[in-house]
Amino acid sequence: MAVAWPLLPPPLNSSSSSPITIRPTSTTSKPQLLFTNRTQSSKSKRGTVLITNATPNKNDNDNDKDSDSPAFNPFGFVTDNPSSRSAIQIEESPAEAGNVGQMLYRTEYKGKEYGSTIKSGKLRWFVRETGSVDSRRGTIVFLHGAPTQSFSYRNVMSQLSDLGFHCFAPDWIGFGFSDKPQPGYGFDYTEKEFHDGLDNLLDVLGVKSPFYLVVQGFLVGSYGLTWALKNPSRISKLAILNSPLTASSPVPGLFQQLRIPFFGEFTCQNAIMAERFIEAGSAYVLKLEKADVYRLPYLSSGGPGFALLEAARKVNFKSILTQIEDGFASERWDAPILVAWGLSDKYLPQSIAEEFQKRNPSVKLKLIEGAGHMPQEDWPEKVVDALRAFF
């Protein structure tokens, strides 16, 4: 005799529900759902965690508080960011694993702390500002590298303004929340255009020379250093966080991939490219709330990716790095320099900073343990301590 099975709704979260066994007791009775225990092993590059789903019982409510907090794992970092390849995953809801609409809605108003849009010529820059023009200890301008944004400086800026500094941190054109014009329509992403754009922005912001300059990162970060070499009289002191400083500095694979025809077009449209780049250069993984902000520009449109693609193909890395290596070692540069270096940088080894210091013995080198390629994101308190002592 055939058995008519009723339709059962799927589990609300199939990735985390316990397995269900259906067992009929007779030809006339309804099937019974037997929930069985399951132990799942979740592996990552940085360790293994055992997640056990037990049969519900009357004491479950008493254990809710403990179940919300992941157990300590000495071999890895725990994150709620489902985009992190090398971390133990703690998903909050199934949609966070890749629903573009929900990710955009969730991130729409994130990441704009201390920021506003400033028009400079035909371009609109997103600029973060803390402190005021009356700050007693002077003005600091922070410049980020590719493929990130000024968001990385938010904590450093906040703490330094509390110490009496006036701080600005713009998103370079093509990055973050600034304009991303199509190449050939007002901006071609060349070194000269980045320099000219920064000149105009500083005039609009009313930044008076000399001021303190902080630079970090690749490509547009390097353009920040070549801008400094062309404007030495405008800078009182220069602080460099992990950046390529010598002609022998390695270039990360991302920028090499972007320069490959067709493959570069594909690579630049990866919405989680920025967060993956940050994690690959650091000892840590990003929490979801931070990853949201770094991915948002690349997630919301194709413009940021094509801007990065154009900038990566226009730059001559060898020429730029030679300029930086020779320029700061020459007699033309006499402003004090601090190199604050995250020791866990997986892109640039400590030897780059030490070689740079040998060429310019007046350089002060501060090594930051526990920080990677972006020490301002990894350990802002240590960066603040170094900058406060230097400035």
N, C-alpha and C positions, 0 to 999 in steps of 0.2 A: 504494500500500500504506500502510495507517495505521501510524503510529509510536506505540508505547506509551511514554509518558514516566513515569519514576519520580517519586514525590512527593518534593519537596525541602523540608527544614525551613526556616522563615523565618530570616533573620539574627537574632542575639541582640539586637542593638540597631539597629532599622531606621533610626533617626534619624542614626546615625553610620557605618553600614556603607557600603562602596564599592558602586556599582551592579554588578549581576551580569548578564552576557550569556550566554544558553544557545545553543549552536551545535552541531547534530548533524553528525557527520562522515560517517555513513552510516546506512542504515536499520536496521542491526543493532547498531551500537556505542552505548555509553552517551553521553549528552550531556556536553559539557565545560563547566566553569565558567571563564569568563575574567574575571578581576578587572581592572577598568580604573581608571586614576587619576581622581580627581575633585578639583576645587577648588571650595570653597563659600565664598561671601561672606556673612558674618554681620554685619548692620547693626544699629546702635542709634542713639539720639539723640546719643550721645557718641563716635561714631567707628565705624570699620569694621575688621574683622579678617579676614584670609584664612586659612582652615583647609584644609590640603591633606592628603588621604589618599593615600599613595603605595603602590605594590605592595610587599608584604613582601619583604625580602631578608635575607641573612645578617648584615647590620650593624644590624638593627633593635634588637637587645638593647643595643647600644652607645649607641643614641640615646634609650633609655627615660627617662633622667634629664632630658634636655632637653625631651622631649615632655610631661613632667608639669608643667612650668613654662610658663605662657603668655608669649608674646613681649611685650616692652614696647610699649605703645600710648600715645602721647602725647595722643591725642584722647579717651580714655575710661577708665572704671574697669572692671576685670575682677572678676567675682564668680562664686561657685559657687551663688548663690541663684537658682533657676529662677523665683522669683516677681518678680524685679526686671524691670520693663519697660524701664528706661532704662540697662541695663548689658549688657556683652558676656557671653554665657552660656557657662559651662563645666559641663556636666552631669556628675554622677558616676555616675548610673545612671538608667535610664528611669523607675523608679518614683517618683523624687523630683520629677517634674513634676506630681504631683497625686494620688498614691495616699494617701487620707486615713488608712487603717489604718497604713501604713508611717510616715507623718509623725508620727502620735501615738506609735507605738512608739519612734521615734527621739528624740522630744522629751520623753518622759515624765519623765525625771529631770534635765532641763536647767534652768538658770536660777534655781536656788535657793541660789546662793552666799551664805553668811553669814546665811541666813534660817531662821526658825522661825514656827510658828503661835501667836499669842497671843490668848487669849479675853478680850474686853472686853464685859461685859454679855452680851447674847445673840449678839453677833457675833464672828466669828473673823477676826483680821487676820493677814496675812503680813507679818512685819517683818524687815528685814535689820539686823544689828548688827555693828559692828567696834569694836575697842578695848574698854575696860572702864570701870566706874564710877570706878576709881582713876586714869583718864587725867588727866594733869596740866594739859592745856590746855582742858578743858571739853567740853561736849556740843553736838553739831550734829545737828539734825533736818532731813532732806531730804524735800521733798514734790514728787511728780511731777505731770505734767499728763495730760490725756486726748488720745488713747486709749491711752496707754502704761502703764508700770509702774515700780516702783522699781529694776528690773534695770538701768536706764540709769545709775544712780549707783554700781554695784558697784566700778568701778575707782577712782573718786574717793574713795569710802569707805575702800577698802583702803589707798590711799596716805596719806590724812589720819590714819588710825589709827596708821600707822607714824610719823607726826609727833607723836603724843601726844594725839589727839582721840578722844573717845568718840562714835560715830556711829550714828544710827538712820535707817532709810528704810522707811516702811510703804507697802504697796500700799493705796491708797484702797479703801473698800468698793465693790464692783462692778468692780474692776480687778485685773489680775494674778492672784495666788494667794489673795487675800482672799475672804471670803464675797460672794456675789452674790444677795442675797435678791430674790424676786419683788416688784415694787412693790406696796405695800398690805399686805405681810406683814412688818412690823417695820422697814421702811426705805423711804422714798419718794423718795430721791435729791434732796432739797432742800438749799439752802445751809445752813439751820439744822441739819438732820440731819447733814450732813458736819461742821459745826463741833462739834456736841455729841459726835459719834463721836470726833473727834480729841481733844477734851478728856478724854474717858474713857480713851482709849488712852494718852495721856501720863501720866495718873495711874497706870494699871496698870504702865507701863514705869518708873515712878519718876523721870521726867525732872524735875529740879529747875530752878526759874526763878531767874535769867534764863538762857536758853540761846541758842545761835546757830541761826538758821533760814535754810534755803536753799530757794527756791521756783523752779519752772520750769513753763512750759506753759500751755495753755488749760483753761478750764472748772474742773476740780478744782484746777488750779494757781492760778487766780484766787481760788478759795475759800480757798486757803492764805493769800493776801494779805489777803483781807477778814477772815479769822480773826486775822491779825496786827494789823489795825487795831482789832479789838475787844479785843485782849489786849496792848497795848503794853508793859505792865510786865513781861511774861513773857519778853520778847525783849531780849537784850543787843545783838546786831547782826543785821541782815537783809541777806542776799545774794540778788539776783534774777538768774536766768539767763533768757534770752529768753522773755518773757511779755508779754501785752498790758497796757500801762501807762497808756494814755490813752483817752478816750472815742472818739477817731478811729481806734483800732486796728482793722485789718481782721479779720473773722471768716472762717476758712478755709471752703471750700465743703463740706467734710465735715459740719460742724455745721449748715450751712444745709440740706443734703440730709436730715439726720436729722429735721428739723422739718417736712418735707413729709409729709402723711398718705399711708400705704401705701408710698410710695417710701422713707420712713425705715425701715420694717420690713424692707424688702428690703436696704437699704444696711447696716443694723447686723449682718446675718448674713454679711457678707463676711469669711472667715477670715483673709485677708491684709490687712485694712483697716489695722491698726496699722503694719505694716512699710511699706505704701505711703505712709501719712501721714508717717512718719519720713523716708523717702527723698525725698518731694516737698518737704520743707522743708530739705533738706540738700544739700551739694555732693557727698555720697558715697552709695554704695549699701551695703546691709547684706550682710555675709557670711552664708552659710546658717546657721551655728551661732548667730548672733545673731537672725536673722529667725525661726528656730524658736521662740525663747523669746517673742518679741513676738506671734507668731501663735497660740501654744499655747492661751491662754484662750479665744480666739474659735473655735478649731478643735475644742476638746474638748466644748463645749456651746453652746447658744444664750443662756445666762444672761448672759454678759458683754456681748453685743451689745444685749440688751434693757435691761440696766442703763445702758449708755451712751446708748441711745435715750431712756430716761426722764430721765436727767440733762440731756441736751441740750434736751429739750422743757420742762424745768422752769426752766432758767436764763434770766434776763433779762440778756442780754449788755450792753445799754446801761446799765442801772442798776448792774451790777457794776463796769463799767469806769469809770463816773463816780465811784463810791465810791473806787476805787483812785486815780484821778487827783487827786481833791480831798483824800482822806484823808492821803496821804503828803506833801502840800504844806502841810497845816495845822500849826498850832502844837502840836496834840495829839501829833504824832509827833516825837520827838527822838532816837531811837536811830540810830546810823550806818547808812547804806545803801550797799551796793556793787551796781552793775549791771554784770554781766559778760556781754558781748553778742557772740554769734557773728555776724560780719559777712556770712556767706553765707546767712543766714536768708531763705528764700523766702516766708515767711508775714508776717514782721514786719520792716519796713525799719529801718535804723539810725536814721532820723529819729524813730522812736517813743522810743528810749532818750534821744536828745538833747533831745526835747521834755520828757520826764519830768525830766531833769536841770535844765532851765531853770526849771521850776516849783519845784524844790527844789535850790537851788545847793549844798547840803551833800552831795548825792549824788556818790559817786565812780564814774566811768564807766571801765570797762576794756573795750576792744575786742579781740576775739579773732579774728585773721585765720585763715582756713582752716576755721572752724567754722560750722555752720548753726544750725537751730532748736534742736537739742539738743546744745549744746557739750560737755556731760558725756559724751555718747556719741561725738561726733566727735573731740574732742581733750581727753581727761580730764587730761592733764599740764598743759595751760595753765590749765584750770579750777582745778586744785590749787594752782598757783603763785599765782593771783589770790586764792583763798580763804585760803591760808596767810599771805600778806602782809596781808590785811584783818583776819583773826581774830587 
